[in-house]
Amino acid sequence: MTAAPAIELRGIDKRFGSVHAVRGVSLVIEKGAITGIVGENGAGKSTLMSILYGLYRTDGGEILVEGESAPMDSPRDAIARGIGMVHQHFMLVDTFTVLENLVLGAEGGPLLAGGLAAARAELLRLSREYGLTVDPDARVADLSVGEQQRVEILKVLFRGARILILDEPSAVLTPQETDQLFRILATLKERGVSVVLITHKLREIMAATDCVYVMRQGQVVAERRTADTNPEELAELMVGRKVRLELDKAAPQRGEVRLEVEHLSLVDFRGVRLLDDIDLQLRAGEIVGIAGVSGNGQTELLQVLAGIRAPTSGRFTVCGRTVDAAHAIDPGEMRDLGLAHVPEDRHRQGMVAAFRASETSILGYHDEPPFSHNYILSNPVVGAHCAKLMEQFDVRPRLPGLLSGNFSGGNQQKLVLAREMARKPKVLLVGQPTRGVDIGAIEFIHRELVKSRDAGCAVLVVSVELDEILSLADRILVMFAGRIVGEVEQGLADERTLGLMMTGAKAA
């Protein structure tokens, strides 16, 4: 008799108002296997896993766990059935120790009958069995991102999980930490744990999974054994058309220095040094990429260069204008100099969700002709301008009157990029150009950035995606702990070298 699968989903359906997020999805997760689920943003993969974990209730269909019908009305039901979920954004208390985080929410469980000593013994057993080495008494705030992720996995194993859902698990990891994660997943698989891996990184699907389901527009459109497919086929299935995964670009034609940074430092109100003696040059006709694990000063560097924050010491020169602590500048003056900025967080700094797309398309330039006259906006002109940008940058739907918050993440990003790049800037600062963007939009955004470079713009790109940096950049700088710790020409760079630099282990 064939053993029942770990999970079987039959005809799962879910609506949010008029949005049909999941449409009659059926799939099987085998015991002791690593199953991948891929799809563009909005394809329904995270919603489907949230239904399995009890965060959402299904509108129709059935969930079976090891052959038995298992309604999931809450995460408590999922945990009781041996299902655990590690979210992309970790659910840990920074000021607590590893052990305290482990028992949080399970204080009444049988393992705590003998106090924390029993929990500590179980933690050490799980650490040994699954290769999840971590200090029980370490404060979470003092752990690396990779170590924090191990704590999250230990938390769900501590609660008896036999089925583990991982949502974009490598989003904040270095390549070395990602390799370590895959070794841990292989060990979990050997011990009979079933793993579901949600990721947009096709290379990781090929490296880690046994089989993969492809979702598009709320439906499963394909199932493949990983050994029988390739990234090109998966990308085409996700998007519904052929996608070029390799970026074609000529060698850079470098010109004058447009941005020069000398001994730049930034200290916050607590006395914490966020930027430490930064030097860099950016020339016309090149893309310089800044790699690094999130939180190592990249955000603050872009904010200073865009005029959002003033440096504490040092200086930088943009298109002939020198800025230092005594001669601050604001973002409006930066725009006047020919510097454009696509912020890392488009929702907080790049757009206003309650504004129409036409209004977002001129933010920062709204007081300039032909958009306004005597401080009054010309709505027909603004609407026509937005419609033109939407056509050029393939923003969908092409509705200038639609609220900005009602567009998908990829189309919001294209709208913000269109606004900044349409001005033909001399210097373009771009933070996380494809964060939360699906594979079809990534292809388009990368091509547009290369077009800007080839037109003579000096482009500075900050990204936590090493694949993106390696593909886009002509030169790569690596940041660690607020410093630039190395520089590598594009042709000499590889993930391992950059990953070591990103942890401060190697300088170039």
Secondary structure in CASP SS format (residue, H / E / C, confidence):
PFRMAT SS
TARGET T0000
AUTHOR 0000-0000-0000
METHOD secondary structure of the structure
MODEL  1
M C 1.00
T C 1.00
A C 1.00
A C 1.00
P C 1.00
A C 1.00
I E 1.00
E E 1.00
L E 1.00
R E 1.00
G E 1.00
I E 1.00
D E 1.00
K E 1.00
R E 1.00
F E 1.00
G C 1.00
S C 1.00
V E 1.00
H E 1.00
A E 1.00
V E 1.00
R E 1.00
G E 1.00
V E 1.00
S E 1.00
L E 1.00
V E 1.00
I E 1.00
E C 1.00
K C 1.00
G C 1.00
A C 1.00
I E 1.00
T E 1.00
G E 1.00
I E 1.00
V E 1.00
G E 1.00
E C 1.00
N C 1.00
G C 1.00
A C 1.00
G C 1.00
K H 1.00
S H 1.00
T H 1.00
L H 1.00
M H 1.00
S H 1.00
I H 1.00
L H 1.00
Y C 1.00
G C 1.00
L C 1.00
Y C 1.00
R C 1.00
T C 1.00
D C 1.00
G E 1.00
G E 1.00
E E 1.00
I E 1.00
L E 1.00
V E 1.00
E C 1.00
G C 1.00
E E 1.00
S E 1.00
A C 1.00
P C 1.00
M C 1.00
D C 1.00
S C 1.00
P H 1.00
R H 1.00
D H 1.00
A H 1.00
I H 1.00
A H 1.00
R C 1.00
G C 1.00
I E 1.00
G E 1.00
M E 1.00
V E 1.00
H C 1.00
Q C 1.00
H C 1.00
F C 1.00
M C 1.00
L C 1.00
V C 1.00
D C 1.00
T C 1.00
F C 1.00
T E 1.00
V H 1.00
L H 1.00
E H 1.00
N H 1.00
L H 1.00
V H 1.00
L C 1.00
G C 1.00
A C 1.00
E C 1.00
G C 1.00
G C 1.00
P H 1.00
L H 1.00
L H 1.00
A C 1.00
G C 1.00
G C 1.00
L H 1.00
A H 1.00
A H 1.00
A H 1.00
R H 1.00
A H 1.00
E H 1.00
L H 1.00
L H 1.00
R H 1.00
L H 1.00
S H 1.00
R H 1.00
E H 1.00
Y H 1.00
G C 1.00
L C 1.00
T C 1.00
V C 1.00
D C 1.00
P C 1.00
D C 1.00
A C 1.00
R E 1.00
V H 1.00
A H 1.00
D H 1.00
L C 1.00
S C 1.00
V H 1.00
G H 1.00
E H 1.00
Q H 1.00
Q H 1.00
R H 1.00
V H 1.00
E H 1.00
I H 1.00
L H 1.00
K H 1.00
V H 1.00
L H 1.00
F H 1.00
R C 1.00
G C 1.00
A C 1.00
R C 1.00
I E 1.00
L E 1.00
I E 1.00
L E 1.00
D E 1.00
E C 1.00
P C 1.00
S C 1.00
A C 1.00
V C 1.00
L C 1.00
T C 1.00
P H 1.00
Q H 1.00
E H 1.00
T H 1.00
D H 1.00
Q H 1.00
L H 1.00
F H 1.00
R H 1.00
I H 1.00
L H 1.00
A H 1.00
T H 1.00
L H 1.00
K H 1.00
E H 1.00
R C 1.00
G C 1.00
V C 1.00
S E 1.00
V E 1.00
V E 1.00
L E 1.00
I E 1.00
T C 1.00
H C 1.00
K C 1.00
L H 1.00
R H 1.00
E H 1.00
I H 1.00
M H 1.00
A H 1.00
A H 1.00
T C 1.00
D C 1.00
C E 1.00
V E 1.00
Y E 1.00
V E 1.00
M E 1.00
R E 1.00
Q C 1.00
G C 1.00
Q E 1.00
V E 1.00
V E 1.00
A E 1.00
E E 1.00
R E 1.00
R E 1.00
T H 1.00
A H 1.00
D H 1.00
T C 1.00
N C 1.00
P H 1.00
E H 1.00
E H 1.00
L H 1.00
A H 1.00
E H 1.00
L H 1.00
M H 1.00
V H 1.00
G C 1.00
R C 1.00
K C 1.00
V C 1.00
R C 1.00
L C 1.00
E C 1.00
L C 1.00
D C 1.00
K C 1.00
A C 1.00
A C 1.00
P C 1.00
Q C 1.00
R C 1.00
G C 1.00
E C 1.00
V E 1.00
R E 1.00
L E 1.00
E E 1.00
V E 1.00
E E 1.00
H E 1.00
L E 1.00
S E 1.00
L E 1.00
V E 1.00
D C 1.00
F C 1.00
R C 1.00
G C 1.00
V C 1.00
R E 1.00
L E 1.00
L E 1.00
D E 1.00
D E 1.00
I E 1.00
D E 1.00
L E 1.00
Q E 1.00
L E 1.00
R E 1.00
A C 1.00
G C 1.00
E C 1.00
I E 1.00
V E 1.00
G E 1.00
I E 1.00
A E 1.00
G C 1.00
V C 1.00
S C 1.00
G C 1.00
N C 1.00
G C 1.00
Q H 1.00
T H 1.00
E H 1.00
L H 1.00
L H 1.00
Q H 1.00
V H 1.00
L H 1.00
A C 1.00
G C 1.00
I C 1.00
R C 1.00
A C 1.00
P C 1.00
T C 1.00
S E 1.00
G E 1.00
R E 1.00
F E 1.00
T E 1.00
V E 1.00
C C 1.00
G C 1.00
R E 1.00
T E 1.00
V E 1.00
D E 1.00
A C 1.00
A C 1.00
H E 1.00
A C 1.00
I C 1.00
D C 1.00
P H 1.00
G H 1.00
E H 1.00
M H 1.00
R H 1.00
D H 1.00
L H 1.00
G C 1.00
L E 1.00
A E 1.00
H E 1.00
V E 1.00
P C 1.00
E C 1.00
D C 1.00
R H 1.00
H H 1.00
R H 1.00
Q H 1.00
G H 1.00
M C 1.00
V C 1.00
A C 1.00
A C 1.00
F C 1.00
R E 1.00
A H 1.00
S H 1.00
E H 1.00
T H 1.00
S C 1.00
I C 1.00
L C 1.00
G C 1.00
Y C 1.00
H C 1.00
D C 1.00
E C 1.00
P C 1.00
P C 1.00
F C 1.00
S E 1.00
H E 1.00
N C 1.00
Y C 1.00
I E 1.00
L E 1.00
S C 1.00
N H 1.00
P H 1.00
V H 1.00
V H 1.00
G H 1.00
A H 1.00
H H 1.00
C H 1.00
A H 1.00
K H 1.00
L H 1.00
M H 1.00
E H 1.00
Q H 1.00
F C 1.00
D C 1.00
V C 1.00
R C 1.00
P C 1.00
R C 1.00
L C 1.00
P C 1.00
G C 1.00
L C 1.00
L E 1.00
S H 1.00
G H 1.00
N H 1.00
F C 1.00
S C 1.00
G H 1.00
G H 1.00
N H 1.00
Q H 1.00
Q H 1.00
K H 1.00
L H 1.00
V H 1.00
L H 1.00
A H 1.00
R H 1.00
E H 1.00
M H 1.00
A C 1.00
R C 1.00
K C 1.00
P C 1.00
K C 1.00
V E 1.00
L E 1.00
L E 1.00
V E 1.00
G E 1.00
Q C 1.00
P C 1.00
T C 1.00
R C 1.00
G C 1.00
V C 1.00
D C 1.00
I H 1.00
G H 1.00
A H 1.00
I H 1.00
E H 1.00
F H 1.00
I H 1.00
H H 1.00
R H 1.00
E H 1.00
L H 1.00
V H 1.00
K H 1.00
S H 1.00
R H 1.00
D H 1.00
A C 1.00
G C 1.00
C C 1.00
A E 1.00
V E 1.00
L E 1.00
V E 1.00
V E 1.00
S C 1.00
V C 1.00
E C 1.00
L H 1.00
D H 1.00
E H 1.00
I H 1.00
L H 1.00
S H 1.00
L H 1.00
A C 1.00
D C 1.00
R E 1.00
I E 1.00
L E 1.00
V E 1.00
M E 1.00
F E 1.00
A C 1.00
G C 1.00
R E 1.00
I E 1.00
V E 1.00
G E 1.00
E E 1.00
V E 1.00
E E 1.00
Q H 1.00
G H 1.00
L H 1.00
A C 1.00
D C 1.00
E H 1.00
R H 1.00
T H 1.00
L H 1.00
G H 1.00
L H 1.00
M H 1.00
M H 1.00
T C 1.00
G C 1.00
A C 1.00
K C 1.00
A C 1.00
A C 1.00
END
